C-alpha cells in the first residue's frame, strides 16, 4: 500500500522468455504437499524480508483452489556486537555449522578448566551438548520477529536466560537424587511454603505454554517459561531444604524436584537441546 492506495504487486510465475522463478517452484511444491502429503497446514520458516513473496504465493495458490492453511513464520536477523549483520572479519556471512563448532570448542575449553575427572570422550560429549544447545537456545529464546545481537559470553553463561543455566538447573536436581536412597514416586505433593506453591503453579502451566507456541509460532514463549521454572526452582531449593527435611515434607519436595527436572527435560527436548546429569 502506498499513499493510502493499493499498488499492484503481481506474482510472476513464468517470465516472458519462458523462464521459471521461485514462485513457480513454490506453487509446484504446494501442489505436491497438498495432493501427495494431504497437508493440513504448511509452515514456511523463512526470513522476514520474504514476507511479500509469500503473500503473493499464498494468494496465487488460493486463486488456484488451494484451501490448505499456509503460514509464513518470519524471523529477524542476527547482528554482531556492532549492531550490523553478523559476519566474519573478512565480511562473509557466518554459517550455522561454524557457529556451532566454535560454541562446542569454547564449551570444551571450559570443561578442561573445571577438570571434574571426566575422560576426553566424556568432555567431548559435555561440550557438544552445552555448545550446540547454547546456540539453539540463543536463537529460539528471542522473539523471532526482532533482530538481536550475537554474544558468545551471554550465550554460554551459567547465569541468566541461557541453555547452560537451564541445563545446570536440571543437573542440580539429578545431583540431588544421586543422594536419595528411598524416593517414593507416588508420594503426595503438599504445598505449604510460598516457594513450593509458586513452583507448583508454574509446573502446571506447561501444556498451556506449548499450546500457545503451537498456535502462534513463537518458540521463545517456551524458553521464557523454562527460564521461569528454573528460576523458581532455584528459589525453592534455597528456601525449602529437601534432603534435610523429614517424612511427608521430604517426599513432597522430592516430588517437586523430580517434576521440575521432567519439565525442563521435556521443554529442552522440544527445542532440540539435551541435558546433562552433571555439569
Secondary structure, 3 states (H helix, E strand, C coil): CECCECCCCCCCCECCCCCECHHHHHHHHHHHHHHCCCCCEEEEEEEHHHHHHHHHHHHHHHHCCCCCEEEEEEECCEECCCCCECECCCCCECCHHHHHHHHHHHHHHHHHHHCCCCCHHHHHHHHHHHHHHHHHHHHHCCCCCCCEECCHHHHCCCCCCCHHHHHHHHHHHHHHHCCCCCCCCCCCCCCCCHHHHHHHHHHCCHHHHHHHHHHHCCCHHHHHHHHHHHHHHHHHHHHCCCCCCCHHHHHHHHHHHHHHHHHHHHHHHHCCCCCCCCC
